[in-house]
Amino acid sequence: MKFWASTAFSPPEHYLPLAKAADDAGVHGIMMSDHIFYPRDLKTPYPYSADGTPIWPPETAWPDNWVTIGAMAAVTERLQFGTSVYIAPARDLFTVAKQVGTAAVLSGNRVNLGVGAGWMREEFEQTGQRYDNRGRRLDEMISALRELWRGGWVEHHGELYDFGPLMIEPAPTRPVPIWCGGHSGPALRRAARLCDGWLGNAYPIEECEHYAGLLRKELDNAGRGDDDFEIILAVEAQPTPEVCARLSAAGVTGMMCVPWLQGMPHDHTEIAGSQRGTDLDRKIDATHRFAESVIAPAADL
């Protein structure tokens, strides 16, 4: 079982010290989240709260994923980096390809791109990207990104993206793993057809098993039942050896955790405040204790 420390809602000044602590403690990776801005007049409902209101206040910092991952890679040696999730279709294709590819090169291939179609219409409107076809664009973007990262002269001729021959350097020396987030039917099918893994949300353990089972069915339908495939999610339970073993048996390969919030009630509405309000020294100490109490017992799963 791989463990990913989620840094969403953390103060920007915490990222580098937490990355160093995670690298030292043996945490597999850091998982970042993404938003571009918070509009004062937000009309799009947030899909993961009962009343459609985001669970973070407008002043919450969302550091740019690729600037931050580049900085964290420079102060670590083995730590992996992922995004859960990066709203790729709110950006143009070549910006995504250049930023992610450069981060992969500079980090020594320690970058994993987790993508999602996005929910906030306002972000798309302000960046000049269409909102209504974002799912179809994301599907084709995944294929186009793989072409752009091959190195040398590349081209792609599709319905929504058409380019080349062209060369975009630097190119990663290994393929960048692409994961898809979201638990809707289209998101699960996109992950199974086009991606190297799937990113879930936080669920009770029975729902974790449910979504992992759906993924396995979609992979079978896509003829990929025997492929290596990452299933990464968060569980609304303490990650005891028994819980980790149960999830591993269901096909889950990675767990997103917040090591410094272990033992707190699983209330999503409070996580933003807890991330901001928890002292950095406490976070670092908790990361090392998490490695001893959770990661070490699950090493063979």
NORQUINOR-V290388 format. One record per residue. N is the residue number from 0. RES is the residue in one letter. PHI is phi in whole degrees, -180 to 180 (* if undefined). PSI is psi in whole degrees, -180 to 180 (999 if undefined). D_LAST is the distance of its C-alpha to the last C-alpha in Angstrom with 2 decimals. Layout:
BEGIN
[[N:RES:PHI:PSI:D_LAST] [N:RES:PHI:PSI:D_LAST]]
END
This chain:
BEGIN
[[0:M:*:133:5.23] [1:K:-100:141:8.86] [2:F:-116:129:11.45] [3:W:-115:126:15.04] [4:A:-86:122:18.00] [5:S:-88:128:20.70] [6:T:-107:6:24.20] [7:A:-53:136:26.32] [8:F:78:0:29.62] [9:S:-73:151:29.35] [10:P:-61:142:32.60] [11:P:-55:-34:32.89] [12:E:-71:-9:33.54] [13:H:-85:-20:30.09] [14:Y:-63:-50:28.18] [15:L:-67:-47:28.79] [16:P:-61:-37:28.26] [17:L:-68:-38:24.98] [18:A:-63:-43:23.81] [19:K:-61:-44:24.84] [20:A:-64:-43:23.05] [21:A:-64:-40:19.75] [22:D:-63:-44:20.20] [23:D:-67:-36:21.01] [24:A:-82:-16:18.22] [25:G:94:16:15.36] [26:V:-65:140:14.75] [27:H:-66:-44:13.74] [28:G:-162:169:16.78] [29:I:-107:135:19.76] [30:M:-115:122:20.62] [31:M:-102:156:24.37] [32:S:-116:172:26.47] [33:D:-142:131:29.90] [34:H:-151:154:33.41] [35:I:-91:-44:36.71] [36:F:-160:175:39.02] [37:Y:-123:112:39.90] [38:P:-76:139:43.22] [39:R:-60:-40:45.62] [40:D:-103:77:46.54] [41:L:-84:115:43.14] [42:K:-102:-26:43.86] [43:T:-74:125:40.55] [44:P:-72:138:38.55] [45:Y:-73:125:35.04] [46:P:-78:-5:32.88] [47:Y:-114:23:30.31] [48:S:-134:157:32.77] [49:A:-64:-36:35.06] [50:D:-104:6:38.26] [51:G:80:8:37.34] [52:T:-96:133:37.60] [53:P:-56:151:35.02] [54:I:-89:9:33.07] [55:W:-126:149:34.16] [56:P:-77:161:37.76] [57:P:-57:-31:39.70] [58:E:-80:2:39.68] [59:T:-61:135:35.88] [60:A:-83:136:35.15] [61:W:-124:86:33.14] [62:P:-60:145:33.07] [63:D:-55:129:33.24] [64:N:-57:-45:29.76] [65:W:-84:-32:30.78] [66:V:-63:-45:33.10] [67:T:-68:-43:30.50] [68:I:-64:-39:27.65] [69:G:-60:-42:30.18] [70:A:-67:-42:31.06] [71:M:-68:-37:27.51] [72:A:-63:-33:26.75] [73:A:-70:-20:29.86] [74:V:-112:12:28.67] [75:T:-131:170:25.07] [76:E:-119:-43:23.70] [77:R:-121:-13:20.10] [78:L:-59:134:19.33] [79:Q:-87:159:18.80] [80:F:-131:137:21.05] [81:G:-140:167:20.99] [82:T:-124:132:23.40] [83:S:-140:85:22.87] [84:V:-126:161:25.32] [85:Y:-92:127:28.22] [86:I:-83:76:31.25] [87:A:-60:-43:32.15] [88:P:-72:-4:35.03] [89:A:-84:-1:36.85] [90:R:-122:164:37.46] [91:D:-79:155:39.20] [92:L:-56:-46:37.28] [93:F:-73:-30:38.47] [94:T:-64:-45:37.67] [95:V:-62:-47:34.02] [96:A:-61:-45:33.94] [97:K:-67:-46:35.68] [98:Q:-68:-48:33.68] [99:V:-68:-43:30.17] [100:G:-62:-42:31.20] [101:T:-65:-44:32.75] [102:A:-61:-39:29.77] [103:A:-63:-44:27.54] [104:V:-64:-50:30.11] [105:L:-69:-26:30.67] [106:S:-89:-4:27.00] [107:G:74:43:26.26] [108:N:64:42:24.32] [109:R:-108:21:21.98] [110:V:-109:136:23.07] [111:N:-127:127:21.48] [112:L:-98:109:24.02] [113:G:-98:123:23.14] [114:V:-117:156:26.36] [115:G:-145:159:28.02] [116:A:-74:-22:31.48] [117:G:88:158:32.49] [118:W:-126:-21:34.48] [119:M:-92:105:37.23] [120:R:-58:-36:40.33] [121:E:-60:-34:42.08] [122:E:-64:-40:39.75] [123:F:-69:-41:40.58] [124:E:-63:-41:44.26] [125:Q:-77:-24:44.54] [126:T:-96:2:42.74] [127:G:75:22:44.82] [128:Q:-108:141:42.03] [129:R:-67:138:42.48] [130:Y:-90:-38:40.53] [131:D:-71:-21:41.38] [132:N:-114:25:39.82] [133:R:-63:-33:36.79] [134:G:-67:-46:34.34] [135:R:-65:-38:36.22] [136:R:-66:-39:36.57] [137:L:-64:-42:32.87] [138:D:-55:-50:32.24] [139:E:-74:-32:34.74] [140:M:-60:-39:33.79] [141:I:-59:-47:30.30] [142:S:-65:-42:32.05] [143:A:-66:-38:34.70] [144:L:-62:-42:32.30] [145:R:-61:-38:30.64] [146:E:-65:-46:34.19] [147:L:-64:-27:35.21] [148:W:-90:2:32.35] [149:R:-73:-24:33.15] [150:G:87:158:35.88] [151:G:74:-161:39.45] [152:W:-78:125:41.69] [153:V:-131:158:39.83] [154:E:-154:159:41.06] [155:H:-150:131:40.06] [156:H:-130:96:42.46] [157:G:-125:-168:41.21] [158:E:-73:-39:42.59] [159:L:-112:-21:41.74] [160:Y:-129:132:41.15] [161:D:-144:114:43.52] [162:F:-153:165:43.73] [163:G:93:177:44.40] [164:P:-66:142:44.80] [165:L:-154:166:43.72] [166:M:-126:129:41.70] [167:I:-126:115:39.42] [168:E:-126:151:38.25] [169:P:-80:151:36.15] [170:A:-107:139:33.64] [171:P:-59:148:29.95] [172:T:-85:-10:29.29] [173:R:-135:153:26.08] [174:P:-59:137:25.59] [175:V:-79:120:24.54] [176:P:-62:136:21.61] [177:I:-117:124:23.11] [178:W:-113:154:21.35] [179:C:-115:136:23.34] [180:G:-101:164:23.37] [181:G:106:144:24.92] [182:H:-114:16:24.44] [183:S:-72:164:27.91] [184:G:-56:-49:28.52] [185:P:-61:-37:29.84] [186:A:-67:-42:26.93] [187:L:-65:-41:24.36] [188:R:-67:-39:26.62] [189:R:-60:-46:27.11] [190:A:-60:-46:23.40] [191:A:-70:-35:23.07] [192:R:-81:-39:26.33] [193:L:-119:-14:26.45] [194:C:-117:173:23.27] [195:D:-99:-2:20.04] [196:G:-176:173:18.09] [197:W:-131:141:18.82] [198:L:-113:123:19.01] [199:G:-98:-172:19.48] [200:N:-102:-156:21.15] [201:A:-99:128:20.29] [202:Y:-138:157:20.19] [203:P:-61:158:19.93] [204:I:-61:-35:16.78] [205:E:-65:-36:18.91] [206:E:-72:-34:20.05] [207:C:-57:-47:16.62] [208:E:-65:-37:16.03] [209:H:-61:-51:19.61] [210:Y:-70:-36:19.43] [211:A:-62:-38:16.26] [212:G:-65:-42:18.27] [213:L:-61:-41:21.32] [214:L:-60:-44:19.65] [215:R:-63:-38:18.65] [216:K:-66:-43:22.29] [217:E:-65:-38:23.71] [218:L:-64:-41:21.78] [219:D:-62:-43:23.16] [220:N:-63:-31:26.56] [221:A:-87:3:26.46] [222:G:73:25:25.70] [223:R:-121:24:22.35] [224:G:-61:-25:20.04] [225:D:-100:2:18.61] [226:D:-72:150:18.41] [227:D:-67:128:15.51] [228:F:-150:128:15.51] [229:E:-85:134:13.97] [230:I:-123:111:13.87] [231:I:-125:129:14.10] [232:L:-156:176:15.62] [233:A:-113:144:16.37] [234:V:-113:138:16.16] [235:E:-85:62:19.22] [236:A:-164:160:17.59] [237:Q:-68:136:16.31] [238:P:-79:64:12.57] [239:T:-69:164:12.18] [240:P:-56:-35:9.16] [241:E:-68:-43:10.65] [242:V:-65:-44:11.06] [243:C:-62:-42:7.64] [244:A:-65:-39:6.55] [245:R:-65:-42:9.82] [246:L:-69:-40:9.54] [247:S:-61:-40:6.52] [248:A:-64:-27:8.82] [249:A:-82:-5:11.62] [250:G:103:2:10.65] [251:V:-72:131:10.10] [252:T:-106:-17:8.77] [253:G:-150:147:10.30] [254:M:-122:130:11.96] [255:M:-86:129:15.51] [256:C:-137:162:16.52] [257:V:-120:92:19.73] [258:P:-54:-35:18.89] [259:W:-84:-2:22.57] [260:L:-114:12:22.97] [261:Q:-62:138:20.31] [262:G:93:-11:22.20] [263:M:-85:157:24.82] [264:P:-59:147:25.73] [265:H:-86:74:24.11] [266:D:-115:106:27.42] [267:H:-61:-29:27.32] [268:T:-70:-15:31.03] [269:E:-103:-8:30.62] [270:I:-67:-36:27.88] [271:A:-63:-46:30.43] [272:G:-65:-37:32.60] [273:S:-68:-39:29.81] [274:Q:-63:-44:28.55] [275:R:-72:-34:32.14] [276:G:-90:-8:33.12] [277:T:-85:129:30.40] [278:D:-61:141:31.67] [279:L:-60:-44:30.09] [280:D:-60:-37:29.88] [281:R:-66:-39:28.01] [282:K:-62:-44:25.49] [283:I:-65:-46:24.98] [284:D:-61:-42:24.69] [285:A:-66:-32:22.21] [286:T:-63:-42:19.99] [287:H:-69:-39:19.84] [288:R:-67:-35:19.29] [289:F:-63:-40:16.41] [290:A:-62:-39:14.72] [291:E:-75:-40:15.36] [292:S:-90:-24:14.68] [293:V:-119:-52:11.70] [294:I:-68:-47:10.06] [295:A:-60:-47:10.27] [296:P:-65:-22:8.81] [297:A:-99:12:5.50] [298:A:-61:-30:5.73] [299:D:-95:3:3.80] [300:L:-83:999:0.00]]
END
